[in-house]
Amino acid sequence: MTSRGLPSTILIVLTGIVIAVALYAAFLYAPTEHTMGTIQRIFYFHVPAGMVGISAFLLVFVGSLAFLLTRNLKWDRFAEASAEVGLLYTTIVLITGPIWAKPVWGIWWTWDARLTSTLVLWFIYWAYVLIRSYVARPARRALLSAVVGVLGAVDAPIVYFSIRWWRTQHPAPVIGGDSGSGLEPRMRVAWMLALVGYILLFAAFVVIRTRLARVENELEEVARSIDEDGSVLGAVAAPAQERSSS
């Protein structure tokens, strides 16, 4: 193992430990909620995934804006990784939400402000991923993706504030809400552990995906150089220069 890969290994091990403790807290340590019963335990998966997912898309905004200002592909790679992992987390939200809603509300889905804006956000970043899949040239792909990443992030605060701005089927915030909101102490511990676990898992995924994206960029440079002049030497030199600059 190289010294460069050691921090990633430590992050992955720490993530695994925190997630294991969070699962214990969610299923065994936290008490059963009196009104909803056992189904309420999905709260420890649904809410942290939503919070980290929204934060991921705000990071896409940061990375996309930084790329537009600097044209440095490292920011494009960071935005791409954040978008893909944020999309994964939002998918978790859209799956766990209806599972929770059916026994509590009696319906799987309703077109209220929180649910609708979350679904719109999910579609926006699917479009982001599709753009990256269909645009071949790295510079053009990065530019188009950055524009979508900046504009798409507008929906993230709408998702967050929707249950504060409008009266909806979705319940008012339990965390950070009014004076009557809050969690039982053991529930709060379980929620905080779950949130930390989700954050660490997000960080680990982004680190791994960013490195993979860097390798993909280098292979694209090699393939393009070979296509243009058949020279392998020039193809190998370009990624090396890019590594030294970043």
C-alpha positions in Angstrom: 0.0 0.0 0.0 1.4 3.4 -1.0 1.4 6.4 1.4 -1.0 8.1 -1.1 -3.6 5.4 -0.7 -3.4 5.2 3.1 -5.8 8.1 3.8 -8.4 6.5 1.6 -8.0 3.2 3.4 -8.4 4.9 6.8 -11.5 6.7 5.5 -13.1 3.4 4.3 -12.3 1.6 7.5 -13.7 4.5 9.6 -16.8 4.6 7.4 -17.4 0.9 8.0 -17.1 1.2 11.8 -19.4 4.3 12.0 -22.0 2.7 9.8 -22.0 -0.5 11.9 -22.5 1.5 15.1 -25.2 3.5 13.4 -27.1 0.4 12.4 -26.9 -0.9 15.9 -28.2 2.5 17.2 -31.0 2.7 14.7 -32.3 -0.8 15.3 -31.5 -1.7 18.9 -30.4 1.4 20.8 -33.1 4.0 19.8 -36.6 3.4 21.3 -39.6 2.5 19.2 -41.7 5.6 18.3 -45.1 5.4 20.0 -47.3 6.6 17.1 -45.7 5.0 14.0 -44.0 2.0 15.6 -41.1 0.2 14.0 -41.6 1.7 10.6 -40.3 5.0 12.0 -36.8 3.5 12.1 -36.6 4.2 8.4 -36.2 7.8 9.5 -32.5 7.0 10.2 -31.9 6.1 6.6 -34.3 8.5 4.8 -33.5 11.8 6.5 -29.7 11.6 6.5 -29.7 10.4 2.9 -31.8 13.5 2.0 -29.6 15.9 3.8 -26.4 14.6 2.3 -28.0 14.3 -1.1 -28.9 18.0 -1.1 -25.5 18.9 0.1 -23.9 16.8 -2.7 -25.8 18.8 -5.3 -24.6 22.1 -3.7 -21.0 20.7 -4.1 -21.8 20.0 -7.7 -22.6 23.7 -8.0 -19.3 24.6 -6.4 -17.3 22.3 -8.6 -19.1 23.3 -11.7 -18.7 27.0 -11.0 -15.1 26.5 -10.2 -14.6 24.7 -13.5 -16.3 27.5 -15.5 -14.0 30.1 -13.8 -10.7 28.1 -14.1 -11.3 25.5 -16.8 -9.4 23.0 -14.6 -10.7 19.5 -15.2 -10.1 18.5 -11.5 -13.1 20.6 -10.6 -15.2 18.9 -13.3 -14.1 15.5 -11.9 -15.1 16.6 -8.4 -18.5 17.9 -9.7 -19.1 14.6 -11.6 -18.3 12.5 -8.5 -20.5 14.6 -6.3 -23.4 14.4 -8.8 -23.3 10.7 -9.1 -23.1 10.0 -5.4 -25.8 12.7 -4.8 -28.0 10.9 -7.3 -27.5 7.6 -5.4 -28.5 9.3 -2.2 -31.6 10.9 -3.7 -32.6 7.5 -5.1 -32.4 6.2 -1.6 -34.7 9.0 -0.4 -37.2 8.3 -3.2 -37.3 4.6 -2.3 -37.4 4.9 1.5 -40.0 7.7 1.4 -42.9 5.8 -0.1 -42.0 2.7 2.0 -42.4 5.0 5.1 -45.5 6.9 3.6 -47.7 3.9 2.9 -48.3 2.6 6.4 -48.3 6.2 7.9 -50.3 8.2 5.3 -52.1 5.3 3.6 -50.6 6.2 0.2 -47.3 5.5 -1.6 -46.9 9.0 -3.2 -48.5 12.4 -3.2 -47.6 15.4 -5.3 -46.8 17.8 -2.5 -44.0 20.4 -2.6 -41.2 18.3 -0.9 -41.8 15.1 -2.9 -42.3 16.9 -6.2 -39.3 19.1 -5.9 -37.1 16.1 -4.9 -38.3 14.2 -7.9 -37.5 17.2 -10.2 -34.0 17.4 -8.6 -33.5 13.6 -9.3 -34.4 14.1 -13.0 -32.1 17.1 -13.3 -29.1 15.2 -12.2 -30.0 12.2 -14.3 -29.9 14.6 -17.2 -26.4 15.7 -15.9 -25.2 12.1 -16.0 -26.7 11.4 -19.4 -25.0 14.5 -20.8 -21.7 13.1 -19.6 -22.4 9.8 -21.2 -23.3 11.1 -24.6 -20.9 14.0 -25.2 -17.5 12.6 -26.3 -15.1 15.5 -26.2 -13.9 16.1 -22.6 -13.8 19.9 -22.8 -17.3 20.2 -24.3 -18.7 17.6 -21.9 -17.2 19.4 -18.9 -18.6 22.7 -20.1 -22.2 21.5 -20.7 -22.2 19.5 -17.5 -21.0 22.6 -15.6 -23.9 24.7 -16.9 -26.4 22.0 -15.9 -24.7 21.6 -12.5 -24.9 25.3 -11.8 -28.5 25.8 -13.0 -29.8 22.5 -11.5 -28.5 23.4 -8.1 -31.3 26.1 -7.9 -33.7 23.3 -7.0 -31.7 22.1 -4.0 -32.7 25.0 -1.7 -36.3 24.7 -2.9 -36.3 21.0 -1.8 -34.9 22.0 1.6 -37.2 24.9 2.3 -40.3 23.5 0.7 -41.8 22.2 4.0 -41.1 25.6 5.6 -42.5 27.7 2.7 -45.7 25.7 2.0 -48.2 23.6 3.9 -47.8 20.1 2.5 -48.5 16.5 3.2 -44.9 16.0 4.2 -44.4 16.6 8.0 -42.8 19.7 9.4 -39.0 19.4 10.2 -38.3 17.4 13.3 -34.7 18.7 13.3 -34.2 22.4 13.1 -37.9 23.0 13.3 -40.0 25.1 15.7 -39.9 24.9 19.5 -42.2 21.9 19.6 -40.0 19.8 17.3 -37.2 17.5 18.4 -36.0 14.0 19.0 -35.9 11.8 22.1 -32.2 11.8 23.2 -31.5 8.2 22.1 -33.2 8.9 18.8 -31.0 12.0 18.4 -27.8 9.9 19.0 -28.9 7.3 16.5 -29.7 10.0 13.9 -26.4 11.8 14.4 -24.5 8.5 14.0 -26.4 7.7 10.8 -25.7 11.2 9.5 -22.0 10.9 10.2 -22.0 7.5 8.5 -23.7 8.9 5.4 -21.2 11.8 5.3 -18.2 9.5 5.6 -19.7 7.1 3.0 -20.2 10.1 0.6 -16.6 11.3 1.1 -15.3 7.8 0.4 -17.4 7.4 -2.7 -16.3 10.8 -4.0 -12.6 10.1 -3.4 -12.8 6.8 -5.3 -15.0 8.2 -8.1 -12.8 11.3 -8.6 -9.7 9.1 -8.9 -11.5 6.8 -11.4 -12.6 9.9 -13.4 -9.0 11.1 -13.5 -7.9 7.7 -15.0 -10.8 8.0 -17.5 -9.6 11.4 -18.6 -6.0 10.1 -19.1 -7.2 7.2 -21.2 -9.3 9.6 -23.3 -6.2 11.7 -23.9 -4.3 8.6 -24.9 -7.0 7.4 -27.3 -7.4 10.9 -28.8 -3.7 11.3 -29.4 -3.4 7.9 -31.1 -6.4 8.7 -33.3 -5.0 12.1 -34.3 -1.4 11.2 -35.2 -0.8 7.5 -34.2 1.8 8.6 -31.6 1.8 6.8 -28.3 4.6 9.0 -26.9 2.5 12.2 -27.2 -0.5 10.4 -25.7 1.5 9.4 -22.6 3.0 12.8 -22.1 -0.3 14.7 -22.0 -1.8 13.0 -18.9 1.6 13.3 -17.2 1.6 17.1 -17.7 -2.0 17.2 -16.4 -1.0 15.3 -13.3 1.8 17.7 -12.6 -0.4 20.8 -13.0 -3.2 19.5 -10.7 
